[in-house]
């Protein structure tokens, strides 16, 4: 039995992080302190005015734990990591989990490539960004490859020059084939230099060059070539228009502002890189009560910059925040160079912050109704199910399904919803190992046993980062009494007490009610709770069917390609990687087949003749 008053006496007067647990042992709040002894005690002192949020939280605290650190900075870093991992109920939470891509130029290679990267590494490559749109990054990379004939393959050059045939990009004039030695390293480096020039925002040179080529092709009556140059020119202009000059100093900064109303808040960020506004984005936060604007901004900064791959030299804010010096020290340590917070009071910079604030207010006003509807579809729907089933505190729901055709390649799926939203990182697929034939009950028993045994094993080894260690508040079975009983038997065998609810279907295979505690419970088909159950059921089914289809397709591809004379493992792998289906292989021309890695004229003809025996 955890005695809070006794444990308070044992608290050390050292910096660290504290974690508050509720009666279900869920972490409901994470905080940091210069002195754990002083900070944690404040929550349980009746004389203090704690505010409604903290007052409510304290009533749910069943126990607390703490981790001692060497400094307040270490405590801050640990606090950020724990909040991101556990997403506690009473912390101000960033609802969006976005990552921003970079454009990476591998100048550390003899024949560099231009590619998309999710993280910035110290690998001597050049990085541009981060950008707010993955689509824009992909368009830019595709344009650069077309303009400057940059390779996209992963061949090791110059080691692999001449070993394999040039790929399709060479044949469609989108690569100069350095893999064949058709271009010297010096010529190729000149193309890379021009690509880097383009990425730095210098578009004038390529625009003039494309215009000249377009007119020359048109005058020579080469209209097809002229239209290609016209399309490239339009693409360059489109990308150039997105880069607006905002600052002649060429500095790198993020401009933050916030709008809040009741339990909703929006933080707007403008990203300025090299004096150019490269994009903007907004983030929704879930508030828990009585936080001030400065406190919310501080929480946002901790969560956002603990995950973003790039930190600018300056972050402009609408007001001063608590722990500013400590947060600056933390960000400086992450970046490796000095980072400053600024609160501009006049001039252009103040106007930029005001503009960001107006954008945040506009987004919050525009999306207020949508957010309410979304909350009804998610958290509201979960509360409906709690009321219907007589349960409380449902956060994590797991649903399972089995897919097979006459017992062939049986698979199981596990989908996870938290607070009414899918948590796709925690989805899992199972290939059934111990069951032969179409036995859904035995297959479900295997899936559930493997899932919970794995979770208990990882928990015993202290691997709390494994998603299997987070057990659900309720299991949803894609079936009625039979599936529920199988699940209950598995849980009983493992000594686990988790509610299990079945989704009872009618003759048309549509959910008509829920099976819970040995009784069928009718459910209003117009309710948000019913719609949530249906979405979860469909998602579990989709995930299982997609996995089964993939395994079935792979099996068919392998078995057919095995029958082609002269096609060994390397060539079979090249065909499987290059074509998504047998039908695509069947429709491929000999020239397309010959362009694949490890394929020669004879092998390409063998594949073609296999699918076209009469030609």
WOCORLIN-V975550 format. One record per backbone hydrogen bond with DSSP energy under -0.5 kcal/mol. NH is the residue of the N-H (numbers start at 1). CO is the residue of the C=O. E is the energy in kcal/mol with one decimal. If there is no record, write none. Layout:
NH;CO;E
NH;CO;E
This chain:
3;1;-0.7
4;2;-0.8
7;3;-2.5
8;4;-2.2
9;5;-1.0
10;6;-0.6
10;7;-0.8
11;8;-1.0
14;12;-1.3
16;33;-2.1
17;67;-2.3
18;31;-2.4
19;65;-2.9
20;29;-2.6
21;63;-3.0
22;26;-2.0
25;22;-2.0
28;20;-2.8
28;26;-0.6
29;20;-1.1
31;18;-2.1
33;16;-2.2
36;14;-2.4
37;12;-1.6
39;35;-2.5
40;36;-2.2
41;37;-1.0
42;38;-1.1
43;39;-0.6
43;40;-1.0
44;41;-1.4
45;42;-1.1
46;44;-0.7
48;45;-1.3
50;48;-1.1
54;50;-0.5
55;51;-2.5
56;52;-2.3
57;53;-2.2
58;54;-2.8
59;55;-1.1
60;56;-0.5
60;57;-1.8
61;57;-0.5
61;58;-1.1
62;21;-3.0
62;60;-0.5
63;21;-1.4
65;19;-2.1
67;17;-2.8
69;15;-2.4
75;71;-1.8
76;72;-2.2
77;73;-2.1
78;74;-2.4
79;75;-2.6
80;76;-2.3
81;77;-2.0
82;78;-2.5
83;79;-2.5
84;80;-2.1
85;81;-2.0
86;82;-2.8
87;83;-2.3
90;28;-2.7
91;88;-1.0
93;286;-1.8
95;93;-0.6
95;284;-2.8
96;284;-0.7
101;131;-0.6
102;117;-3.2
103;128;-2.7
104;102;-0.6
104;115;-3.4
105;126;-3.0
106;104;-0.6
106;113;-2.2
107;105;-2.5
109;106;-2.1
112;109;-0.5
114;151;-0.6
115;104;-2.6
117;102;-2.2
121;119;-0.6
123;121;-1.7
126;105;-2.7
128;103;-2.4
130;101;-0.6
131;101;-2.7
137;133;-1.7
138;134;-2.5
139;135;-2.3
140;136;-2.3
141;137;-2.6
142;138;-2.4
143;139;-2.3
144;140;-2.6
145;141;-2.3
146;142;-1.8
147;143;-2.9
148;144;-2.7
149;145;-1.1
157;155;-0.9
160;156;-3.0
161;158;-1.6
162;179;-3.4
163;160;-1.9
164;160;-0.6
170;167;-1.1
171;167;-1.0
172;168;-1.6
173;170;-1.5
174;169;-3.4
175;169;-0.7
176;149;-1.2
180;177;-1.8
181;178;-1.0
182;177;-1.6
188;184;-2.5
189;185;-2.4
190;186;-1.5
191;187;-1.5
192;188;-2.1
193;189;-2.5
194;190;-1.9
195;191;-1.9
196;192;-2.6
197;193;-2.0
198;194;-2.0
199;195;-2.3
200;196;-1.6
201;198;-1.9
202;197;-1.8
203;201;-1.1
207;203;-2.2
208;204;-2.4
209;205;-2.1
210;206;-2.6
211;207;-2.3
212;208;-2.3
213;209;-2.4
214;210;-2.6
215;211;-2.3
216;212;-2.4
217;213;-2.6
218;214;-2.2
219;215;-2.6
220;216;-1.6
221;218;-1.6
222;217;-3.0
223;221;-1.3
226;222;-2.2
227;223;-2.2
228;224;-1.5
229;225;-2.1
230;226;-2.2
231;227;-2.3
232;228;-2.2
233;229;-2.5
234;230;-2.3
235;231;-2.0
236;232;-2.3
237;233;-2.4
238;234;-2.3
239;235;-2.1
240;236;-2.6
241;237;-2.1
242;238;-0.7
242;239;-0.6
243;240;-1.2
244;242;-1.0
244;277;-1.0
246;275;-2.4
247;275;-1.7
250;247;-1.0
253;251;-0.5
253;272;-2.1
254;314;-2.0
255;270;-2.3
256;254;-0.6
256;316;-3.0
257;268;-1.6
259;266;-2.3
261;264;-3.0
264;261;-2.4
265;285;-1.1
266;259;-2.8
267;283;-2.5
268;257;-2.7
268;266;-0.5
269;281;-3.0
270;255;-2.0
271;279;-2.8
272;253;-2.7
272;270;-0.6
273;271;-0.5
273;276;-2.9
275;251;-1.9
276;273;-1.7
277;244;-2.5
278;271;-1.9
278;276;-1.1
279;271;-1.0
281;269;-2.2
283;267;-2.2
285;265;-2.4
286;93;-2.8
287;263;-2.0
287;285;-0.7
296;292;-2.1
297;293;-2.5
298;294;-2.1
299;295;-2.1
300;296;-2.6
301;297;-2.7
302;298;-2.0
303;299;-2.1
304;300;-3.3
305;301;-2.1
306;302;-0.7
307;303;-0.6
307;304;-1.1
308;304;-1.9
313;252;-0.7
314;252;-1.1
315;340;-2.6
316;254;-2.8
317;342;-3.2
324;321;-0.9
327;323;-2.9
328;324;-2.5
329;325;-2.1
330;326;-2.3
331;327;-2.7
332;328;-2.5
333;329;-2.0
334;330;-2.0
335;331;-2.8
336;332;-2.7
340;313;-2.2
342;315;-2.3
350;346;-0.6
351;347;-1.7
352;348;-2.0
353;349;-1.9
354;350;-2.4
355;351;-2.4
356;352;-2.2
357;353;-2.3
358;354;-2.5
359;355;-2.1
360;356;-2.2
361;357;-2.7
362;358;-2.3
363;359;-2.5
364;360;-2.6
365;361;-2.5
366;362;-2.6
367;363;-2.7
368;364;-0.8
371;367;-3.1
372;368;-1.9
373;369;-2.5
374;370;-2.9
375;371;-2.5
376;372;-2.1
377;373;-2.1
378;374;-1.3
380;375;-3.5
381;376;-0.5
382;378;-2.2
383;379;-2.3
384;380;-1.8
385;381;-2.0
386;382;-2.4
387;383;-2.2
388;384;-2.4
389;385;-2.5
390;386;-1.4
391;386;-2.1
395;393;-0.7
397;395;-0.5
397;417;-3.2
398;474;-1.8
399;415;-2.4
400;476;-1.4
401;413;-1.4
403;411;-2.5
405;408;-1.1
406;404;-0.5
408;405;-2.2
410;407;-0.7
411;403;-2.4
412;430;-2.8
413;401;-2.6
414;428;-2.3
415;399;-2.5
417;397;-2.8
418;421;-2.8
419;395;-2.3
421;418;-1.8
423;416;-3.2
424;422;-0.6
426;423;-1.8
427;424;-1.3
428;414;-2.2
430;412;-2.6
432;410;-2.0
432;430;-0.7
437;407;-0.5
439;437;-1.9
440;438;-0.7
443;439;-2.2
444;440;-2.5
445;441;-2.2
446;442;-2.0
447;443;-2.3
448;444;-2.6
449;445;-2.2
450;446;-2.6
451;447;-2.4
452;448;-2.4
453;449;-2.4
454;450;-2.0
455;451;-1.8
456;452;-2.3
457;453;-2.2
458;454;-2.6
459;455;-2.1
460;456;-2.3
461;457;-1.6
462;459;-1.2
463;458;-2.6
464;462;-1.6
466;463;-1.2
469;466;-1.9
470;467;-1.4
471;469;-1.0
473;396;-2.6
474;396;-1.0
475;499;-2.6
476;398;-3.2
477;475;-0.5
477;501;-2.6
478;400;-1.0
479;477;-2.4
484;480;-2.2
485;481;-2.6
486;482;-1.9
487;483;-2.1
488;484;-2.6
489;485;-2.2
490;486;-2.0
491;487;-2.5
492;488;-2.5
493;489;-2.4
494;490;-1.6
495;492;-0.9
496;491;-3.0
498;496;-0.7
499;473;-0.6
501;475;-3.1
502;515;-2.9
503;477;-1.9
503;479;-1.1
504;502;-0.8
504;513;-1.9
506;510;-2.7
509;506;-1.9
512;504;-3.2
513;504;-1.4
514;521;-2.7
515;502;-2.5
516;514;-0.6
516;519;-2.8
519;516;-0.8
521;514;-4.1
521;519;-0.6
522;520;-0.6
523;512;-0.8
527;524;-1.7
531;527;-1.7
532;528;-2.4
533;529;-2.3
534;530;-2.4
535;531;-2.3
536;532;-2.6
537;533;-2.6
538;534;-2.8
539;535;-2.4
540;536;-2.4
541;537;-2.1
542;538;-2.9
543;539;-2.6
544;540;-1.9
545;541;-2.7
546;542;-2.6
547;543;-1.6
548;544;-2.4
549;545;-2.9
550;546;-2.2
551;547;-2.3
552;548;-2.5
553;549;-2.7
554;550;-2.5
555;551;-2.2
556;552;-2.0
557;553;-2.6
558;554;-2.4
559;555;-2.0
560;556;-2.2
561;557;-2.5
562;558;-1.8
563;560;-1.4
564;561;-1.5
565;563;-0.6
567;564;-1.6
568;566;-0.8
572;568;-2.5
573;569;-2.3
574;570;-1.9
575;571;-2.2
576;572;-2.3
577;573;-2.2
578;574;-1.7
579;575;-1.9
585;581;-1.4
586;582;-2.6
587;583;-1.9
588;584;-0.8
588;585;-0.8
593;589;-2.2
594;590;-2.7
595;591;-1.1
596;593;-1.4
599;596;-1.7
604;600;-2.6
605;601;-2.3
606;602;-2.1
607;603;-2.1
608;604;-2.5
609;605;-3.2
610;606;-1.6
611;607;-1.4
612;608;-1.2
615;612;-1.4
